[in-house]
Amino acid sequence: MKSILNKLNLLVLGTVLLLTFPGCSDDNTSDLKLDGDTWLTALELNDTYTGVIDRTNKTVTIAVPEVYDTDAMPRPLLRQAMC
């Protein structure tokens, strides 16, 4: 009985490895351009509140009033890549 279970485990492991191995590829083609200048240079909310960009700590801080209505902020359109 142990022999059958060992063979079954080996078969399952082999199948999983065969199915996962082809999924790993170095073919990383994309339309995303990463070779240019990618620094965030400015950030403003509604042309009223200016952000402070700290490149060392990789943070952006924007001071807004406590009663600022974040639901009224315009939302950027996000595009999803089509595979």
N, C-alpha and C positions, 0 to 999 in steps of 0.2 A: 504494500500500500504506500509506504514512504517513497518507493522508487517512482510510482506513478505521480505522486504529488510533486516530487522534485523535477520530473520531466515536464509536468504541467507548468510549474513555476518558471522553469527555464524557457519554455515555449512562450509564455506570456511576456517575460522580460525581453526575449529576442524580438517579439512582435512590436513591443513598445519602442525599443531602440530602432528598429527598422522604419517605423512610422515617424519618429521624431527626428532622426538624423537628417533626412532630406529637407526638413523645414529650416535647418540652420544654413544660412547662406551669407556670403560677403557681398552679394549683389545688392548694393544699397543705392539704387537710383531714385532720384526725387527731383522735383522742380524747385525745391527749397534751396536758395542760394546762401551758402554759409561762408563764402570767401570775401565778403565785403565788410564795410564798417557796420558793426551791430550794436554800437553804444546807444543807450537811451539818452537823448540830449535834452529833452524838455517834456514836461507833462503838465497839462492844465485841465481843470474842471470848469466847464461852462465859461471859459475865458475870464474867470474871476479868481480862482484859487490856483496858485502856482505850486508845483511840487518841488521839494528839495531832493536832489539825486545824490546819493552817497555811494560812489562806485567801490570804495574800499569795503564797506559792510554789505554791499549789494542790496540796498534798501531805497525806497522812495517814500517820503513823508509829505503828506498834504494836510494842512490844518484847515478844517471847516467848522462852521458853527455847530453847536449841539443839535439845533433844530433843522439841520440841512436835510432836505428830502431826497434820499438816495433813490427812491422809486422814480423820481422825475428825471434822473440822469439818462442821457441817450445811451443806448446799448449798441456796441459795435456789432456788425454782422460777422458771424463766424462761418467760414466755409469749411466743409469737411472734404478731405481728399477722397476722391473716388478711386477705388481699387479695381 
